[in-house]
Amino acid sequence: MIDELVKAPERVRELMRASFDVEDVLDVSVEMEELAAAYMAQKVVPAAFADDAQHVAVCSVARLDYLVSWNFKHLANVRRESGFNAVNLLQGYPPVRIVAPTFLIHGHEEKDL
């Protein structure tokens, strides 16, 4: 994530600094790298997008309920989520939901029908 932020526009970096403490950023462990490699071995994402597999592995090993992403091509879509969670099941990790930020803002609101 830090590597990706370096390439992001300044306004995105400012938003990150204002929203999150550096202490809250998770370090990548060997266990996370191994899970990311398992995703890649099963071709859940193309080889050029190993960083996306690593994002999911960090969330899975840390047992976070959600990974929030605007990346609909390689992360926040049903097909990819199913692939990541199939590997998680085989490796003994819980499923992770991969959602767009709007899901967390609006996804749980009940509307009158």
BAFI-3210 file (N, C-alpha, C; in Angstrom, 3 decimals, decimal comma, padded with zeros to 6 digits):
// residues 113
n [1|2|3|4|5|6|7|8|9|10|11|12|13|14|15|16|17|18|19|20|21|22|23|24|25|26|27|28|29|30|31|32|33|34|35|36|37|38|39|40|41|42|43|44|45|46|47|48|49|50|51|52|53|54|55|56|57|58|59|60|61|62|63|64|65|66|67|68|69|70|71|72|73|74|75|76|77|78|79|80|81|82|83|84|85|86|87|88|89|90|91|92|93|94|95|96|97|98|99|100|101|102|103|104|105|106|107|108|109|110|111|112|113]
n.u [000,822|001,915|003,874|002,205|000,933|002,950|002,993|000,572|-001,699|-001,042|-003,237|-004,505|-002,564|-002,506|-005,098|-004,904|-002,947|-004,404|-006,464|-005,552|-003,417|000,073|000,947|-001,120|-000,927|-000,470|002,295|003,849|003,962|005,819|003,979|001,830|002,956|003,290|000,613|-000,271|001,303|000,113|-002,384|-001,499|-000,415|-002,712|-003,728|-005,509|-005,372|-003,858|-000,324|001,073|-000,128|000,517|000,685|-001,965|-002,863|-001,336|-002,467|-004,959|-004,094|-002,905|-005,166|-006,593|-004,909|-004,668|-007,191|-009,252|-012,470|-013,220|-011,880|-011,293|-011,743|-011,313|-010,684|-012,038|-011,450|-009,418|-009,888|-012,365|-014,716|-017,105|-016,154|-013,346|-013,274|-014,440|-012,462|-010,216|-011,288|-011,729|-009,118|-008,431|-010,101|-009,016|-006,515|-007,020|-007,940|-010,242|-013,076|-012,888|-014,435|-014,559|-014,923|-016,350|-015,746|-018,210|-019,970|-019,566|-020,435|-023,064|-024,103|-025,432|-027,747|-031,195|-033,913|-037,113|-039,473]
n.v [-001,172|001,254|001,621|001,996|004,356|006,230|006,748|007,946|010,760|013,926|014,844|012,453|011,218|013,037|012,688|010,070|010,384|012,024|010,363|007,913|006,491|006,005|003,927|002,142|000,795|-002,311|-004,516|-006,560|-009,989|-013,131|-015,202|-013,909|-013,356|-015,951|-016,787|-014,993|-015,927|-018,409|-017,617|-016,603|-018,898|-020,301|-018,730|-016,624|-013,908|-012,123|-012,586|-010,150|-008,633|-009,078|-007,530|-006,971|-009,468|-009,651|-007,625|-008,779|-011,035|-009,902|-008,841|-011,225|-012,876|-011,205|-011,370|-009,589|-008,262|-006,939|-005,895|-002,909|-001,405|000,378|-001,010|-002,659|-004,474|-006,340|-006,885|-006,011|-007,685|-010,255|-012,678|-012,653|-012,386|-014,818|-016,593|-015,858|-016,502|-019,246|-020,238|-019,303|-020,910|-023,472|-023,071|-022,609|-020,124|-017,485|-016,336|-013,350|-010,258|-008,298|-005,102|-002,096|001,284|002,605|000,619|000,244|002,654|002,951|000,393|-001,013|000,216|000,314|000,429|001,780|-000,134]
n.w [000,000|000,800|-001,182|-003,397|-002,696|-002,956|-005,649|-005,999|-006,476|-004,835|-003,283|-002,615|-001,067|001,041|002,068|002,991|005,028|006,741|007,469|008,521|010,995|010,931|012,492|012,341|009,977|008,558|008,749|006,278|006,603|006,592|006,504|005,278|002,773|001,844|001,609|-000,340|-002,442|-002,782|-003,790|-006,222|-007,383|-007,908|-009,824|-009,299|-009,679|-012,439|-013,135|-013,223|-011,309|-008,637|-006,359|-005,731|-004,894|-002,619|-001,022|-000,402|000,953|003,228|004,523|004,934|006,549|008,743|009,563|008,891|008,243|005,897|002,763|001,299|-001,771|-004,853|-007,047|-009,389|-011,340|-010,562|-007,883|-006,326|-007,171|-007,857|-008,985|-008,577|-005,768|-005,023|-005,924|-004,326|-001,815|-002,062|-002,055|000,485|002,085|001,598|002,707|005,342|006,231|007,100|005,126|003,140|002,554|-000,330|-001,135|-002,573|-001,473|-001,194|-000,440|002,286|003,195|002,263|002,081|004,124|004,723|005,314|003,164|002,562|000,901]
ca.u [000,000|002,800|004,460|001,174|000,666|004,020|002,614|-000,752|-001,702|-000,817|-004,494|-004,763|-001,613|-002,980|-006,269|-004,399|-002,315|-005,446|-007,424|-004,963|-002,131|001,096|001,017|-002,211|-000,609|000,049|003,508|003,673|004,700|006,112|002,705|001,059|003,612|002,988|-000,774|-000,305|001,876|-000,915|-003,345|-000,870|-000,284|-004,040|-004,067|-006,679|-005,130|-002,718|001,006|001,501|-000,866|000,824|000,410|-003,370|-002,920|-000,755|-003,463|-005,953|-003,414|-002,760|-006,489|-006,979|-004,090|-005,024|-008,593|-010,103|-013,715|-013,368|-010,853|-012,013|-010,972|-011,986|-010,147|-013,082|-010,930|-008,636|-010,225|-013,762|-015,725|-017,529|-015,301|-012,055|-013,523|-014,639|-011,156|-009,430|-011,879|-011,498|-007,763|-008,482|-010,714|-008,026|-005,360|-007,439|-008,232|-011,654|-013,343|-012,785|-015,299|-013,833|-016,020|-016,084|-016,009|-019,630|-020,668|-019,498|-021,175|-024,480|-024,470|-026,218|-028,943|-032,474|-034,762|-038,517|-039,805]
ca.v [000,000|002,419|001,787|002,532|005,742|007,080|007,091|008,568|012,228|014,494|014,904|011,106|011,012|013,869|012,028|008,909|010,885|012,573|009,326|006,748|006,618|005,124|002,752|001,233|000,103|-003,643|-004,973|-007,826|-011,091|-014,290|-015,910|-013,167|-013,579|-017,331|-016,836|-014,294|-016,858|-019,434|-016,998|-016,500|-020,255|-020,682|-017,759|-015,823|-012,666|-012,273|-012,474|-008,746|-007,949|-009,755|-006,631|-007,144|-010,701|-009,353|-006,867|-009,726|-011,886|-009,125|-008,820|-012,581|-013,315|-010,339|-011,696|-008,416|-008,638|-006,296|-005,167|-001,857|-001,067|000,817|-001,849|-003,618|-005,473|-007,395|-007,123|-005,880|-008,297|-011,547|-013,770|-012,612|-012,675|-016,271|-017,236|-015,628|-017,227|-020,685|-020,477|-019,125|-022,101|-024,558|-022,742|-022,452|-018,730|-017,134|-015,556|-011,893|-009,541|-007,251|-004,199|-000,687|002,125|002,951|-000,466|000,491|003,881|002,795|-001,001|-001,593|001,016|-000,292|001,374|001,395|-000,618]
ca.w [000,000|000,873|-002,515|-004,279|-002,314|-003,474|-007,026|-005,995|-006,427|-003,504|-002,525|-002,097|000,032|002,157|002,640|003,736|006,263|007,611|007,839|009,165|011,672|010,374|013,364|011,995|008,730|008,871|008,071|005,569|007,234|005,753|006,349|004,272|001,478|001,426|001,163|-001,631|-003,425|-003,045|-004,712|-007,535|-007,911|-008,399|-010,876|-008,921|-010,428|-013,356|-012,525|-013,134|-010,249|-007,374|-005,242|-005,364|-004,111|-001,309|-000,250|000,105|001,929|004,469|005,172|005,327|007,683|009,878|009,839|008,724|007,571|004,590|002,029|000,594|-002,963|-006,080|-008,121|-009,758|-012,274|-009,920|-006,479|-005,882|-008,027|-007,328|-009,473|-007,862|-004,353|-004,915|-006,082|-003,107|-000,692|-002,257|-001,550|001,941|002,662|001,518|003,540|006,729|006,575|006,911|003,909|003,217|001,602|-001,050|-001,468|-002,872|-000,297|-001,073|000,257|003,720|003,484|001,938|001,909|005,203|004,960|004,906|002,449|002,470|-000,452]
c.u [000,880|003,428|003,460|000,891|001,723|003,665|001,294|-000,633|-001,568|-002,098|-004,862|-003,827|-002,030|-004,184|-005,849|-003,796|-003,359|-006,367|-006,839|-003,653|-001,166|001,186|-000,061|-001,974|000,066|001,310|003,216|004,571|004,992|004,821|001,842|001,645|003,306|001,545|-000,930|000,250|000,888|-001,993|-002,771|-000,735|-001,609|-004,566|-005,353|-006,589|-003,951|-001,388|001,460|000,849|-000,704|000,564|-001,052|-003,554|-002,366|-001,728|-004,484|-005,322|-003,240|-004,085|-006,874|-006,216|-004,411|-006,471|-009,485|-011,335|-013,794|-012,041|-011,634|-011,159|-011,873|-011,557|-011,155|-012,559|-010,250|-009,013|-011,724|-014,750|-015,954|-016,596|-013,967|-012,246|-013,709|-013,319|-010,281|-009,977|-011,784|-010,110|-007,748|-009,036|-009,713|-006,845|-005,729|-007,695|-009,714|-011,849|-013,171|-013,748|-014,473|-014,879|-015,510|-016,382|-017,485|-020,431|-020,688|-020,267|-022,667|-024,978|-025,358|-027,479|-030,181|-033,329|-036,194|-038,802|-041,191]
c.v [001,255|002,684|002,396|003,994|006,702|007,576|007,856|010,093|012,724|014,534|013,542|010,826|011,820|013,229|010,819|009,358|011,383|011,489|008,198|007,097|005,615|003,831|001,720|000,461|-001,223|-003,949|-006,319|-008,884|-012,190|-015,065|-015,233|-013,371|-014,979|-017,457|-016,125|-015,191|-017,966|-018,880|-016,963|-017,879|-020,750|-019,709|-016,987|-014,454|-012,904|-011,992|-011,031|-008,003|-008,645|-008,850|-006,713|-008,404|-010,458|-008,559|-007,817|-010,618|-011,166|-009,121|-010,197|-013,054|-012,490|-010,551|-010,452|-008,834|-008,119|-005,783|-004,168|-001,387|-000,541|-000,047|-002,956|-004,718|-006,636|-007,681|-007,144|-006,377|-009,733|-012,675|-013,805|-012,967|-014,179|-017,022|-017,076|-016,471|-018,741|-021,057|-020,332|-020,368|-023,261|-024,332|-022,511|-021,027|-018,445|-016,386|-014,069|-011,311|-008,431|-006,327|-002,813|000,140|002,467|001,866|-000,213|001,749|003,645|001,358|-001,599|-000,791|000,256|000,786|000,862|000,987|-000,236]
c.w [000,000|-000,489|-003,487|-003,961|-002,834|-004,871|-007,106|-006,017|-004,990|-002,675|-001,926|-000,930|001,260|002,845|003,474|005,063|007,245|008,161|008,680|009,838|011,062|011,195|013,020|010,699|009,086|008,073|007,419|006,209|006,207|005,490|005,277|002,881|000,954|000,939|-000,180|-002,737|-003,762|-003,978|-006,130|-008,176|-008,491|-009,456|-010,571|-009,584|-011,360|-012,645|-012,340|-011,969|-008,900|-006,175|-004,806|-004,523|-002,710|-000,433|000,381|001,173|003,269|005,223|005,697|006,553|008,926|010,315|009,883|007,930|006,145|004,072|001,191|-000,575|-004,076|-007,262|-008,456|-010,681|-011,556|-008,477|-006,215|-006,940|-007,564|-007,743|-008,729|-006,384|-004,139|-005,024|-004,848|-001,959|-000,839|-001,736|-000,032|002,624|002,698|002,457|005,007|007,178|006,365|005,599|004,184|002,191|000,979|-001,641|-001,850|-001,618|-000,114|-000,382|001,758|004,120|003,333|001,989|002,964|005,521|004,510|004,252|002,464|001,043|-000,833]
res [m|i|d|e|l|v|k|a|p|e|r|v|r|e|l|m|r|a|s|f|d|v|e|d|v|l|d|v|s|v|e|m|e|e|l|a|a|a|y|m|a|q|k|v|v|p|a|a|f|a|d|d|a|q|h|v|a|v|c|s|v|a|r|l|d|y|l|v|s|w|n|f|k|h|l|a|n|v|r|r|e|s|g|f|n|a|v|n|l|l|q|g|y|p|p|v|r|i|v|a|p|t|f|l|i|h|g|h|e|e|k|d|l]
***
